Amino acid sequence: MTATHSTRMLILGSGPAGLSAAIYGARAGLAPIVVQGMQPGGQLTITTDVENYPGFKDVIQGPWLMEQMQAQAEHVGAQMMYDQIVDIDLSERPFRLKGDSGTLYVADTLVICTGAQAKWLGVPGEEHLQGKGVSACATCDGFFYRGKKVVVIGGGNTAVEEALYLTNHSHDVTLIHRRDSLRAEKILQARLHAHPNIKVLWNKAVDQFVGGGTPEGLVGVDLIDTVTGEKSHVTTDGGFVAIGHHPATELFEGKLPLDEGYIVVEKGTTRTAIPGVFAAGDVTDKIYRQAVTAAGMGCMAALDVEKFLAEQDFEELVEA
Ligand code: NDP
């Protein structure tokens, strides 16, 4: 027999956005259910050192932070489901969602916090050296490269912003781009080119990330010229891959308005185009993408849910 769970607040995703929404929702008496998804805990569970989440003087570990957030959410009454949503019907309220387990979730409100994943180049050494010099987040890891050489790969806004950000720590930043022009906004390009500590290598693709030393870490990148095919090598301590992100929104295609795959929300809120459906965290944010901003948006979503349900309850009372 198919299990059915009915809830006033269903949260999809268990990263900082989903769990913060759960903490606030539970404390508002909404008994939220969190469907944890493919990667319980989200992107932070594949990170090691976290130094920028407020509240901790010493370096903490990403997986530990997410364990704590989950424990806190459960402690205040949120229910965790180890399930993955495979089908979704947002055509009427309550919304009906089906899990991979066969479980049916019937929800008065839905908060989408399914996150995003960094895109990787898929070249040799990249996966092996993640956390040992290869990163997809300069804001998270740039601090560890104080006084060291770094490279950034990509030519969009993210790559240029990361290169500029890294000059706060490194005096030697190289942007590596596969073409001879950037797609980043002109103003960012102007700042990049004006910066004395950034150089750009044009028409270069990364062939592999090279590790060395004890303990092993990134020592360089092998490059290939995309026009001439010529091979070259750049020594570096840090390699930041900034070639875009994949928001996890396949389920919502054709059901909610998306912008470059990100769920569109009303400015300054977490409200989507469908009343009762909210979105928070990296699934709706292509700019900030931080654990703390995701957590903040999760809190906003829970407050938006509470307000929405209070208005619904009032309308029903008036009609009765
Ligand atoms: P983009 O998709 O804009 O750019 C990705 C870059 O990576 C491109 O230059 C692309 O090269 C390059 N790239 C993609 N795949 C590969 C590959 N396999 N090998 C080498 N290079 C590759 O992603 P962004 O993350 O920069 O931006 C995403 C969106 O978020 C954009 O709309 C952007 O404007 C927005 N954004 C806005 C910010 C702001 O307003 N402050 C900050 C950050 C992002 P090519 O150019 O050759 O295709």
py3Dmol code that shows the C-alpha trace and the ligand (Angstrom):
import py3Dmol

protein = """\
ATOM      1  CA  MET A   1       0.000   0.000   0.000  1.00  0.00           C
ATOM      2  CA  THR A   2       1.276   3.484  -0.860  1.00  0.00           C
ATOM      3  CA  ALA A   3       2.187   5.553   2.196  1.00  0.00           C
ATOM      4  CA  THR A   4       0.734   9.056   2.190  1.00  0.00           C
ATOM      5  CA  HIS A   5       2.079  11.967   4.210  1.00  0.00           C
ATOM      6  CA  SER A   6       0.028  15.140   4.451  1.00  0.00           C
ATOM      7  CA  THR A   7       1.667  18.304   5.677  1.00  0.00           C
ATOM      8  CA  ARG A   8       1.156  22.038   5.866  1.00  0.00           C
ATOM      9  CA  MET A   9       4.743  22.612   4.716  1.00  0.00           C
ATOM     10  CA  LEU A  10       6.757  20.326   2.475  1.00  0.00           C
ATOM     11  CA  ILE A  11      10.413  21.191   1.933  1.00  0.00           C
ATOM     12  CA  LEU A  12      12.444  19.711  -0.903  1.00  0.00           C
ATOM     13  CA  GLY A  13      16.165  19.618  -0.204  1.00  0.00           C
ATOM     14  CA  SER A  14      18.229  19.474   2.960  1.00  0.00           C
ATOM     15  CA  GLY A  15      21.035  21.962   2.449  1.00  0.00           C
ATOM     16  CA  PRO A  16      21.250  25.193   4.495  1.00  0.00           C
ATOM     17  CA  ALA A  17      18.134  26.645   2.797  1.00  0.00           C
ATOM     18  CA  GLY A  18      15.922  23.598   3.358  1.00  0.00           C
ATOM     19  CA  LEU A  19      17.033  23.007   6.922  1.00  0.00           C
ATOM     20  CA  SER A  20      16.721  26.678   7.913  1.00  0.00           C
ATOM     21  CA  ALA A  21      13.206  26.702   6.439  1.00  0.00           C
ATOM     22  CA  ALA A  22      12.529  23.533   8.460  1.00  0.00           C
ATOM     23  CA  ILE A  23      13.795  25.066  11.714  1.00  0.00           C
ATOM     24  CA  TYR A  24      11.654  28.188  11.303  1.00  0.00           C
ATOM     25  CA  GLY A  25       8.654  26.218  10.013  1.00  0.00           C
ATOM     26  CA  ALA A  26       8.795  23.744  12.899  1.00  0.00           C
ATOM     27  CA  ARG A  27       9.081  26.525  15.458  1.00  0.00           C
ATOM     28  CA  ALA A  28       5.995  28.146  13.872  1.00  0.00           C
ATOM     29  CA  GLY A  29       4.080  24.908  14.553  1.00  0.00           C
ATOM     30  CA  LEU A  30       3.846  23.840  10.907  1.00  0.00           C
ATOM     31  CA  ALA A  31       5.363  20.359  11.476  1.00  0.00           C
ATOM     32  CA  PRO A  32       7.309  20.489   8.199  1.00  0.00           C
ATOM     33  CA  ILE A  33       8.407  17.426   6.280  1.00  0.00           C
ATOM     34  CA  VAL A  34      11.812  17.623   4.597  1.00  0.00           C
ATOM     35  CA  VAL A  35      12.393  15.363   1.615  1.00  0.00           C
ATOM     36  CA  GLN A  36      16.153  15.159   1.719  1.00  0.00           C
ATOM     37  CA  GLY A  37      16.907  14.383  -1.915  1.00  0.00           C
ATOM     38  CA  MET A  38      19.885  12.766  -3.607  1.00  0.00           C
ATOM     39  CA  GLN A  39      22.546  14.486  -1.521  1.00  0.00           C
ATOM     40  CA  PRO A  40      21.289  14.892   2.059  1.00  0.00           C
ATOM     41  CA  GLY A  41      22.955  18.004   3.486  1.00  0.00           C
ATOM     42  CA  GLY A  42      23.624  19.468   0.045  1.00  0.00           C
ATOM     43  CA  GLN A  43      26.855  20.902  -1.327  1.00  0.00           C
ATOM     44  CA  LEU A  44      28.438  21.455   2.098  1.00  0.00           C
ATOM     45  CA  THR A  45      28.665  17.706   2.614  1.00  0.00           C
ATOM     46  CA  ILE A  46      31.309  17.565  -0.120  1.00  0.00           C
ATOM     47  CA  THR A  47      33.255  20.506   1.323  1.00  0.00           C
ATOM     48  CA  THR A  48      35.884  20.219   4.021  1.00  0.00           C
ATOM     49  CA  ASP A  49      36.934  23.378   5.891  1.00  0.00           C
ATOM     50  CA  VAL A  50      34.289  26.067   6.416  1.00  0.00           C
ATOM     51  CA  GLU A  51      35.546  29.358   7.807  1.00  0.00           C
ATOM     52  CA  ASN A  52      32.858  31.778   6.717  1.00  0.00           C
ATOM     53  CA  TYR A  53      29.702  30.476   8.386  1.00  0.00           C
ATOM     54  CA  PRO A  54      29.026  32.888  11.261  1.00  0.00           C
ATOM     55  CA  GLY A  55      29.115  31.600  14.804  1.00  0.00           C
ATOM     56  CA  PHE A  56      32.311  29.560  14.779  1.00  0.00           C
ATOM     57  CA  LYS A  57      35.675  31.040  15.672  1.00  0.00           C
ATOM     58  CA  ASP A  58      37.553  27.893  14.633  1.00  0.00           C
ATOM     59  CA  VAL A  59      37.425  26.159  11.256  1.00  0.00           C
ATOM     60  CA  ILE A  60      34.533  23.716  11.067  1.00  0.00           C
ATOM     61  CA  GLN A  61      33.831  20.906   8.632  1.00  0.00           C
ATOM     62  CA  GLY A  62      31.005  21.204   6.084  1.00  0.00           C
ATOM     63  CA  PRO A  63      29.515  17.740   6.792  1.00  0.00           C
ATOM     64  CA  TRP A  64      29.554  18.447  10.549  1.00  0.00           C
ATOM     65  CA  LEU A  65      27.749  21.766  10.036  1.00  0.00           C
ATOM     66  CA  MET A  66      25.017  20.031   8.069  1.00  0.00           C
ATOM     67  CA  GLU A  67      24.668  17.268  10.694  1.00  0.00           C
ATOM     68  CA  GLN A  68      24.181  19.972  13.301  1.00  0.00           C
ATOM     69  CA  MET A  69      21.591  21.797  11.182  1.00  0.00           C
ATOM     70  CA  GLN A  70      19.670  18.571  10.624  1.00  0.00           C
ATOM     71  CA  ALA A  71      19.800  17.670  14.329  1.00  0.00           C
ATOM     72  CA  GLN A  72      18.543  21.167  15.181  1.00  0.00           C
ATOM     73  CA  ALA A  73      15.682  20.894  12.670  1.00  0.00           C
ATOM     74  CA  GLU A  74      14.667  17.468  14.040  1.00  0.00           C
ATOM     75  CA  HIS A  75      14.979  18.685  17.603  1.00  0.00           C
ATOM     76  CA  VAL A  76      12.377  21.400  16.993  1.00  0.00           C
ATOM     77  CA  GLY A  77      10.008  18.990  15.247  1.00  0.00           C
ATOM     78  CA  ALA A  78      10.833  18.728  11.524  1.00  0.00           C
ATOM     79  CA  GLN A  79      10.492  15.279  10.016  1.00  0.00           C
ATOM     80  CA  MET A  80      13.193  14.034   7.633  1.00  0.00           C
ATOM     81  CA  MET A  81      12.335  11.684   4.772  1.00  0.00           C
ATOM     82  CA  TYR A  82      15.139   9.879   2.917  1.00  0.00           C
ATOM     83  CA  ASP A  83      13.389  10.127  -0.393  1.00  0.00           C
ATOM     84  CA  GLN A  84      13.707  11.757  -3.784  1.00  0.00           C
ATOM     85  CA  ILE A  85      10.742  13.397  -5.520  1.00  0.00           C
ATOM     86  CA  VAL A  86      10.160  12.008  -9.010  1.00  0.00           C
ATOM     87  CA  ASP A  87       6.759  13.418  -9.915  1.00  0.00           C
ATOM     88  CA  ILE A  88       5.022  16.627  -9.018  1.00  0.00           C
ATOM     89  CA  ASP A  89       1.550  18.068  -9.537  1.00  0.00           C
ATOM     90  CA  LEU A  90       1.275  21.789  -8.817  1.00  0.00           C
ATOM     91  CA  SER A  91      -1.969  22.297 -10.762  1.00  0.00           C
ATOM     92  CA  GLU A  92      -4.099  22.570  -7.616  1.00  0.00           C
ATOM     93  CA  ARG A  93      -3.750  22.792  -3.858  1.00  0.00           C
ATOM     94  CA  PRO A  94      -2.947  20.743  -1.912  1.00  0.00           C
ATOM     95  CA  PHE A  95       0.029  19.914  -4.114  1.00  0.00           C
ATOM     96  CA  ARG A  96       0.758  16.243  -4.729  1.00  0.00           C
ATOM     97  CA  LEU A  97       4.284  14.920  -5.030  1.00  0.00           C
ATOM     98  CA  LYS A  98       5.455  11.387  -5.493  1.00  0.00           C
ATOM     99  CA  GLY A  99       8.685  10.013  -4.040  1.00  0.00           C
ATOM    100  CA  ASP A 100      11.056   7.490  -5.519  1.00  0.00           C
ATOM    101  CA  SER A 101      10.013   5.252  -2.604  1.00  0.00           C
ATOM    102  CA  GLY A 102       6.401   5.308  -3.858  1.00  0.00           C
ATOM    103  CA  THR A 103       5.352   7.578  -0.986  1.00  0.00           C
ATOM    104  CA  LEU A 104       2.803  10.278  -1.813  1.00  0.00           C
ATOM    105  CA  TYR A 105       3.278  13.709  -0.237  1.00  0.00           C
ATOM    106  CA  VAL A 106       0.222  15.982  -0.043  1.00  0.00           C
ATOM    107  CA  ALA A 107       1.225  19.519   0.859  1.00  0.00           C
ATOM    108  CA  ASP A 108      -0.563  22.814   1.523  1.00  0.00           C
ATOM    109  CA  THR A 109       2.671  24.653   0.722  1.00  0.00           C
ATOM    110  CA  LEU A 110       5.888  23.674  -0.979  1.00  0.00           C
ATOM    111  CA  VAL A 111       9.347  25.132  -0.414  1.00  0.00           C
ATOM    112  CA  ILE A 112      11.848  24.235  -3.124  1.00  0.00           C
ATOM    113  CA  CYS A 113      15.436  24.175  -1.866  1.00  0.00           C
ATOM    114  CA  THR A 114      16.931  21.670  -4.263  1.00  0.00           C
ATOM    115  CA  GLY A 115      20.135  23.680  -4.723  1.00  0.00           C
ATOM    116  CA  ALA A 116      22.624  23.750  -7.542  1.00  0.00           C
ATOM    117  CA  GLN A 117      25.811  21.961  -8.439  1.00  0.00           C
ATOM    118  CA  ALA A 118      28.978  23.528  -9.796  1.00  0.00           C
ATOM    119  CA  LYS A 119      29.876  22.415 -13.298  1.00  0.00           C
ATOM    120  CA  TRP A 120      33.265  20.748 -13.571  1.00  0.00           C
ATOM    121  CA  LEU A 121      35.588  20.416 -16.539  1.00  0.00           C
ATOM    122  CA  GLY A 122      35.799  16.624 -16.286  1.00  0.00           C
ATOM    123  CA  VAL A 123      39.561  16.551 -16.967  1.00  0.00           C
ATOM    124  CA  PRO A 124      42.130  14.274 -15.281  1.00  0.00           C
ATOM    125  CA  GLY A 125      43.187  15.315 -11.773  1.00  0.00           C
ATOM    126  CA  GLU A 126      40.176  17.569 -11.201  1.00  0.00           C
ATOM    127  CA  GLU A 127      38.129  15.277  -8.984  1.00  0.00           C
ATOM    128  CA  HIS A 128      41.140  13.778  -7.222  1.00  0.00           C
ATOM    129  CA  LEU A 129      42.519  17.222  -6.279  1.00  0.00           C
ATOM    130  CA  GLN A 130      39.231  18.753  -5.083  1.00  0.00           C
ATOM    131  CA  GLY A 131      39.886  20.093  -1.589  1.00  0.00           C
ATOM    132  CA  LYS A 132      43.643  19.834  -2.312  1.00  0.00           C
ATOM    133  CA  GLY A 133      43.923  22.903  -4.502  1.00  0.00           C
ATOM    134  CA  VAL A 134      41.010  22.490  -6.904  1.00  0.00           C
ATOM    135  CA  SER A 135      37.824  24.328  -5.945  1.00  0.00           C
ATOM    136  CA  ALA A 136      34.641  25.720  -7.476  1.00  0.00           C
ATOM    137  CA  CYS A 137      34.185  28.547  -4.966  1.00  0.00           C
ATOM    138  CA  ALA A 138      36.675  31.381  -4.494  1.00  0.00           C
ATOM    139  CA  THR A 139      34.592  33.019  -1.769  1.00  0.00           C
ATOM    140  CA  CYS A 140      34.729  29.755   0.213  1.00  0.00           C
ATOM    141  CA  ASP A 141      38.338  28.740  -0.377  1.00  0.00           C
ATOM    142  CA  GLY A 142      40.224  31.841  -1.578  1.00  0.00           C
ATOM    143  CA  PHE A 143      41.424  32.623   1.930  1.00  0.00           C
ATOM    144  CA  PHE A 144      43.584  29.491   1.939  1.00  0.00           C
ATOM    145  CA  TYR A 145      45.680  30.932  -0.910  1.00  0.00           C
ATOM    146  CA  ARG A 146      47.039  33.974   0.849  1.00  0.00           C
ATOM    147  CA  GLY A 147      50.288  34.958  -0.877  1.00  0.00           C
ATOM    148  CA  LYS A 148      50.035  32.046  -3.320  1.00  0.00           C
ATOM    149  CA  LYS A 149      49.532  31.675  -7.086  1.00  0.00           C
ATOM    150  CA  VAL A 150      46.038  30.858  -8.338  1.00  0.00           C
ATOM    151  CA  VAL A 151      44.286  30.301 -11.645  1.00  0.00           C
ATOM    152  CA  VAL A 152      40.613  30.731 -12.479  1.00  0.00           C
ATOM    153  CA  ILE A 153      39.027  28.889 -15.391  1.00  0.00           C
ATOM    154  CA  GLY A 154      36.069  30.438 -17.248  1.00  0.00           C
ATOM    155  CA  GLY A 155      35.030  33.615 -19.007  1.00  0.00           C
ATOM    156  CA  GLY A 156      31.650  34.565 -17.523  1.00  0.00           C
ATOM    157  CA  ASN A 157      30.659  36.868 -14.673  1.00  0.00           C
ATOM    158  CA  THR A 158      31.469  34.238 -12.069  1.00  0.00           C
ATOM    159  CA  ALA A 159      35.003  33.659 -13.355  1.00  0.00           C
ATOM    160  CA  VAL A 160      35.791  37.370 -13.547  1.00  0.00           C
ATOM    161  CA  GLU A 161      34.282  38.083 -10.120  1.00  0.00           C
ATOM    162  CA  GLU A 162      36.236  35.177  -8.640  1.00  0.00           C
ATOM    163  CA  ALA A 163      39.488  36.402 -10.218  1.00  0.00           C
ATOM    164  CA  LEU A 164      38.881  39.894  -8.789  1.00  0.00           C
ATOM    165  CA  TYR A 165      37.941  38.464  -5.383  1.00  0.00           C
ATOM    166  CA  LEU A 166      41.087  36.336  -5.295  1.00  0.00           C
ATOM    167  CA  THR A 167      43.289  39.439  -5.580  1.00  0.00           C
ATOM    168  CA  ASN A 168      42.301  40.100  -1.951  1.00  0.00           C
ATOM    169  CA  HIS A 169      44.521  37.152  -1.072  1.00  0.00           C
ATOM    170  CA  SER A 170      46.819  36.459  -3.989  1.00  0.00           C
ATOM    171  CA  HIS A 171      49.201  38.768  -5.835  1.00  0.00           C
ATOM    172  CA  ASP A 172      49.321  36.398  -8.815  1.00  0.00           C
ATOM    173  CA  VAL A 173      45.963  35.529 -10.385  1.00  0.00           C
ATOM    174  CA  THR A 174      45.646  34.097 -13.896  1.00  0.00           C
ATOM    175  CA  LEU A 175      42.337  33.800 -15.708  1.00  0.00           C
ATOM    176  CA  ILE A 176      42.306  30.971 -18.251  1.00  0.00           C
ATOM    177  CA  HIS A 177      39.657  31.174 -20.955  1.00  0.00           C
ATOM    178  CA  ARG A 178      38.985  28.890 -23.890  1.00  0.00           C
ATOM    179  CA  ARG A 179      38.203  31.720 -26.337  1.00  0.00           C
ATOM    180  CA  ASP A 180      39.641  35.169 -27.112  1.00  0.00           C
ATOM    181  CA  SER A 181      36.809  37.189 -25.576  1.00  0.00           C
ATOM    182  CA  LEU A 182      34.934  37.101 -22.295  1.00  0.00           C
ATOM    183  CA  ARG A 183      31.183  36.867 -21.875  1.00  0.00           C
ATOM    184  CA  ALA A 184      31.318  38.708 -18.530  1.00  0.00           C
ATOM    185  CA  GLU A 185      29.732  42.176 -18.261  1.00  0.00           C
ATOM    186  CA  LYS A 186      31.852  44.986 -19.712  1.00  0.00           C
ATOM    187  CA  ILE A 187      32.319  46.710 -16.362  1.00  0.00           C
ATOM    188  CA  LEU A 188      33.722  43.525 -14.834  1.00  0.00           C
ATOM    189  CA  GLN A 189      35.990  43.052 -17.832  1.00  0.00           C
ATOM    190  CA  ALA A 190      37.291  46.601 -17.426  1.00  0.00           C
ATOM    191  CA  ARG A 191      38.079  45.963 -13.745  1.00  0.00           C
ATOM    192  CA  LEU A 192      39.775  42.697 -14.603  1.00  0.00           C
ATOM    193  CA  HIS A 193      41.998  44.175 -17.293  1.00  0.00           C
ATOM    194  CA  ALA A 194      42.883  47.175 -15.116  1.00  0.00           C
ATOM    195  CA  HIS A 195      44.034  45.008 -12.219  1.00  0.00           C
ATOM    196  CA  PRO A 196      47.835  44.801 -12.002  1.00  0.00           C
ATOM    197  CA  ASN A 197      47.815  41.354 -10.351  1.00  0.00           C
ATOM    198  CA  ILE A 198      45.604  39.573 -12.887  1.00  0.00           C
ATOM    199  CA  LYS A 199      46.720  38.258 -16.237  1.00  0.00           C
ATOM    200  CA  VAL A 200      44.594  36.473 -18.817  1.00  0.00           C
ATOM    201  CA  LEU A 201      45.568  33.456 -20.897  1.00  0.00           C
ATOM    202  CA  TRP A 202      43.380  33.432 -24.019  1.00  0.00           C
ATOM    203  CA  ASN A 203      42.389  30.427 -26.115  1.00  0.00           C
ATOM    204  CA  LYS A 204      43.546  27.943 -23.508  1.00  0.00           C
ATOM    205  CA  ALA A 205      41.743  24.847 -22.260  1.00  0.00           C
ATOM    206  CA  VAL A 206      42.816  22.849 -19.224  1.00  0.00           C
ATOM    207  CA  ASP A 207      44.087  19.436 -20.261  1.00  0.00           C
ATOM    208  CA  GLN A 208      44.722  18.234 -16.723  1.00  0.00           C
ATOM    209  CA  PHE A 209      45.273  19.332 -13.125  1.00  0.00           C
ATOM    210  CA  VAL A 210      48.673  18.194 -11.889  1.00  0.00           C
ATOM    211  CA  GLY A 211      49.270  17.153  -8.281  1.00  0.00           C
ATOM    212  CA  GLY A 212      52.537  16.845  -6.356  1.00  0.00           C
ATOM    213  CA  GLY A 213      54.259  17.306  -2.997  1.00  0.00           C
ATOM    214  CA  THR A 214      53.558  15.752   0.406  1.00  0.00           C
ATOM    215  CA  PRO A 215      50.776  15.958   1.398  1.00  0.00           C
ATOM    216  CA  GLU A 216      49.665  15.959  -2.209  1.00  0.00           C
ATOM    217  CA  GLY A 217      48.255  19.191  -3.567  1.00  0.00           C
ATOM    218  CA  LEU A 218      47.782  20.986  -6.860  1.00  0.00           C
ATOM    219  CA  VAL A 219      51.093  22.160  -8.321  1.00  0.00           C
ATOM    220  CA  GLY A 220      50.080  23.149 -11.831  1.00  0.00           C
ATOM    221  CA  VAL A 221      47.777  22.878 -14.819  1.00  0.00           C
ATOM    222  CA  ASP A 222      48.568  21.494 -18.247  1.00  0.00           C
ATOM    223  CA  LEU A 223      47.010  23.622 -20.968  1.00  0.00           C
ATOM    224  CA  ILE A 224      46.245  23.187 -24.601  1.00  0.00           C
ATOM    225  CA  ASP A 225      45.836  26.083 -27.017  1.00  0.00           C
ATOM    226  CA  THR A 226      42.342  25.860 -28.527  1.00  0.00           C
ATOM    227  CA  VAL A 227      43.534  27.499 -31.770  1.00  0.00           C
ATOM    228  CA  THR A 228      47.018  26.088 -32.377  1.00  0.00           C
ATOM    229  CA  GLY A 229      46.852  22.906 -30.289  1.00  0.00           C
ATOM    230  CA  GLU A 230      50.144  23.908 -28.605  1.00  0.00           C
ATOM    231  CA  LYS A 231      50.669  22.491 -25.119  1.00  0.00           C
ATOM    232  CA  SER A 232      51.892  24.503 -22.143  1.00  0.00           C
ATOM    233  CA  HIS A 233      52.079  24.320 -18.351  1.00  0.00           C
ATOM    234  CA  VAL A 234      51.333  26.871 -15.637  1.00  0.00           C
ATOM    235  CA  THR A 235      52.476  26.332 -12.065  1.00  0.00           C
ATOM    236  CA  THR A 236      49.822  27.184  -9.492  1.00  0.00           C
ATOM    237  CA  ASP A 237      48.777  26.461  -5.917  1.00  0.00           C
ATOM    238  CA  GLY A 238      45.031  26.869  -6.484  1.00  0.00           C
ATOM    239  CA  GLY A 239      42.727  26.170  -9.428  1.00  0.00           C
ATOM    240  CA  PHE A 240      39.218  27.648  -9.358  1.00  0.00           C
ATOM    241  CA  VAL A 241      36.782  26.201 -11.872  1.00  0.00           C
ATOM    242  CA  ALA A 242      34.145  28.862 -12.627  1.00  0.00           C
ATOM    243  CA  ILE A 243      32.293  27.607 -15.682  1.00  0.00           C
ATOM    244  CA  GLY A 244      28.748  27.845 -14.344  1.00  0.00           C
ATOM    245  CA  HIS A 245      26.285  25.906 -12.203  1.00  0.00           C
ATOM    246  CA  HIS A 246      23.410  23.494 -12.783  1.00  0.00           C
ATOM    247  CA  PRO A 247      20.388  24.396 -10.641  1.00  0.00           C
ATOM    248  CA  ALA A 248      18.461  21.230  -9.754  1.00  0.00           C
ATOM    249  CA  THR A 249      15.193  22.203 -11.437  1.00  0.00           C
ATOM    250  CA  GLU A 250      14.495  19.485 -14.023  1.00  0.00           C
ATOM    251  CA  LEU A 251      11.328  18.541 -12.118  1.00  0.00           C
ATOM    252  CA  PHE A 252       9.917  22.046 -12.460  1.00  0.00           C
ATOM    253  CA  GLU A 253      10.487  22.595 -16.181  1.00  0.00           C
ATOM    254  CA  GLY A 254       7.187  23.680 -17.739  1.00  0.00           C
ATOM    255  CA  LYS A 255       5.604  23.966 -14.284  1.00  0.00           C
ATOM    256  CA  LEU A 256       7.276  27.088 -12.930  1.00  0.00           C
ATOM    257  CA  PRO A 257       8.974  30.011 -14.703  1.00  0.00           C
ATOM    258  CA  LEU A 258      12.733  29.463 -14.826  1.00  0.00           C
ATOM    259  CA  ASP A 259      15.539  31.859 -15.760  1.00  0.00           C
ATOM    260  CA  GLU A 260      18.613  30.047 -17.127  1.00  0.00           C
ATOM    261  CA  GLY A 261      17.292  27.068 -15.138  1.00  0.00           C
ATOM    262  CA  TYR A 262      16.942  28.999 -11.855  1.00  0.00           C
ATOM    263  CA  ILE A 263      13.475  29.284 -10.277  1.00  0.00           C
ATOM    264  CA  VAL A 264      12.133  32.800 -10.622  1.00  0.00           C
ATOM    265  CA  VAL A 265      10.902  34.410  -7.400  1.00  0.00           C
ATOM    266  CA  GLU A 266       9.217  37.742  -6.792  1.00  0.00           C
ATOM    267  CA  LYS A 267      11.906  40.278  -5.928  1.00  0.00           C
ATOM    268  CA  GLY A 268      12.696  40.441  -2.230  1.00  0.00           C
ATOM    269  CA  THR A 269      10.555  37.374  -1.417  1.00  0.00           C
ATOM    270  CA  THR A 270      10.673  33.606  -1.930  1.00  0.00           C
ATOM    271  CA  ARG A 271       7.276  33.528  -3.706  1.00  0.00           C
ATOM    272  CA  THR A 272       7.200  31.782  -7.083  1.00  0.00           C
ATOM    273  CA  ALA A 273       4.551  32.278  -9.776  1.00  0.00           C
ATOM    274  CA  ILE A 274       2.317  29.644  -8.111  1.00  0.00           C
ATOM    275  CA  PRO A 275       0.676  30.742  -4.843  1.00  0.00           C
ATOM    276  CA  GLY A 276       1.819  28.411  -2.086  1.00  0.00           C
ATOM    277  CA  VAL A 277       5.062  27.428  -3.830  1.00  0.00           C
ATOM    278  CA  PHE A 278       8.248  29.075  -2.588  1.00  0.00           C
ATOM    279  CA  ALA A 279      11.917  28.733  -3.523  1.00  0.00           C
ATOM    280  CA  ALA A 280      15.045  29.440  -1.496  1.00  0.00           C
ATOM    281  CA  GLY A 281      18.807  29.028  -1.726  1.00  0.00           C
ATOM    282  CA  ASP A 282      20.989  28.243  -4.723  1.00  0.00           C
ATOM    283  CA  VAL A 283      18.048  26.919  -6.753  1.00  0.00           C
ATOM    284  CA  THR A 284      16.924  30.529  -7.168  1.00  0.00           C
ATOM    285  CA  ASP A 285      20.214  32.372  -6.670  1.00  0.00           C
ATOM    286  CA  LYS A 286      22.832  32.619  -9.388  1.00  0.00           C
ATOM    287  CA  ILE A 287      24.705  35.457  -7.744  1.00  0.00           C
ATOM    288  CA  TYR A 288      25.551  34.881  -4.077  1.00  0.00           C
ATOM    289  CA  ARG A 289      25.457  31.070  -3.662  1.00  0.00           C
ATOM    290  CA  GLN A 290      26.681  31.017  -0.072  1.00  0.00           C
ATOM    291  CA  ALA A 291      25.588  28.751   2.778  1.00  0.00           C
ATOM    292  CA  VAL A 292      24.703  31.787   4.848  1.00  0.00           C
ATOM    293  CA  THR A 293      22.640  33.441   2.099  1.00  0.00           C
ATOM    294  CA  ALA A 294      20.874  30.126   1.439  1.00  0.00           C
ATOM    295  CA  ALA A 295      20.115  29.794   5.151  1.00  0.00           C
ATOM    296  CA  GLY A 296      18.776  33.372   5.173  1.00  0.00           C
ATOM    297  CA  MET A 297      16.515  32.619   2.228  1.00  0.00           C
ATOM    298  CA  GLY A 298      15.307  29.438   3.942  1.00  0.00           C
ATOM    299  CA  CYS A 299      14.237  31.566   6.885  1.00  0.00           C
ATOM    300  CA  MET A 300      12.474  33.994   4.513  1.00  0.00           C
ATOM    301  CA  ALA A 301      10.654  31.071   2.873  1.00  0.00           C
ATOM    302  CA  ALA A 302       9.326  29.806   6.202  1.00  0.00           C
ATOM    303  CA  LEU A 303       8.080  33.301   7.085  1.00  0.00           C
ATOM    304  CA  ASP A 304       6.457  33.590   3.634  1.00  0.00           C
ATOM    305  CA  VAL A 305       4.807  30.172   4.143  1.00  0.00           C
ATOM    306  CA  GLU A 306       3.493  31.173   7.549  1.00  0.00           C
ATOM    307  CA  LYS A 307       2.003  34.388   6.161  1.00  0.00           C
ATOM    308  CA  PHE A 308       0.477  32.562   3.195  1.00  0.00           C
ATOM    309  CA  LEU A 309      -1.160  29.916   5.400  1.00  0.00           C
ATOM    310  CA  ALA A 310      -2.448  32.525   7.850  1.00  0.00           C
ATOM    311  CA  GLU A 311      -4.108  34.384   4.942  1.00  0.00           C
ATOM    312  CA  GLN A 312      -5.599  31.133   3.622  1.00  0.00           C
ATOM    313  CA  ASP A 313      -6.929  30.173   7.053  1.00  0.00           C
ATOM    314  CA  PHE A 314      -8.479  33.633   7.455  1.00  0.00           C
ATOM    315  CA  GLU A 315     -10.182  33.432   4.035  1.00  0.00           C
ATOM    316  CA  GLU A 316     -11.603  29.986   4.863  1.00  0.00           C
ATOM    317  CA  LEU A 317     -12.893  31.306   8.177  1.00  0.00           C
ATOM    318  CA  VAL A 318     -14.608  34.243   6.477  1.00  0.00           C
ATOM    319  CA  GLU A 319     -16.176  31.966   3.834  1.00  0.00           C
ATOM    320  CA  ALA A 320     -17.436  29.461   6.433  1.00  0.00           C
TER     321      ALA A 320
END
"""
ligand_1 = """\
48
NDP
P 28.261 31.498 -17.684
O 27.516 30.378 -18.294
O 27.840 32.894 -17.930
O 29.777 31.408 -18.150
C 30.472 30.210 -18.109
C 31.855 30.445 -18.672
O 32.590 29.229 -18.566
C 31.868 30.855 -20.138
O 32.843 31.830 -20.366
C 32.205 29.552 -20.852
O 32.993 29.739 -22.010
C 33.068 28.847 -19.842
N 32.943 27.407 -19.970
C 31.807 26.666 -19.938
N 32.092 25.362 -20.065
C 33.441 25.291 -20.197
C 34.348 24.230 -20.381
N 33.934 22.950 -20.434
N 35.661 24.514 -20.491
C 36.101 25.786 -20.416
N 35.292 26.846 -20.239
C 33.985 26.595 -20.133
O 28.330 31.129 -16.118
P 28.525 32.103 -14.876
O 28.565 31.210 -13.682
O 29.659 32.999 -15.082
O 27.194 32.944 -14.841
C 25.907 32.289 -14.830
C 24.812 33.350 -14.784
O 24.866 34.024 -13.524
C 24.964 34.435 -15.854
O 23.702 34.862 -16.224
C 25.681 35.529 -15.116
O 25.454 36.802 -15.694
C 25.043 35.418 -13.729
N 25.948 35.947 -12.710
C 25.753 37.240 -12.329
C 26.566 37.814 -11.386
C 26.327 39.223 -11.002
O 25.387 39.826 -11.511
N 27.128 39.787 -10.142
C 27.673 37.051 -10.757
C 27.794 35.713 -11.257
C 26.958 35.196 -12.201
P 32.388 30.421 -23.345
O 32.324 31.874 -23.036
O 33.390 30.052 -24.385
O 31.051 29.774 -23.547
"""
view = py3Dmol.view(width=600, height=400)
view.addModel(protein, "pdb")
view.setStyle({"model": 0}, {"cartoon": {"style": "trace"}})
view.addModel(ligand_1, "xyz")
view.setStyle({"model": 1}, {"stick": {}})
view.zoomTo()
view.show()
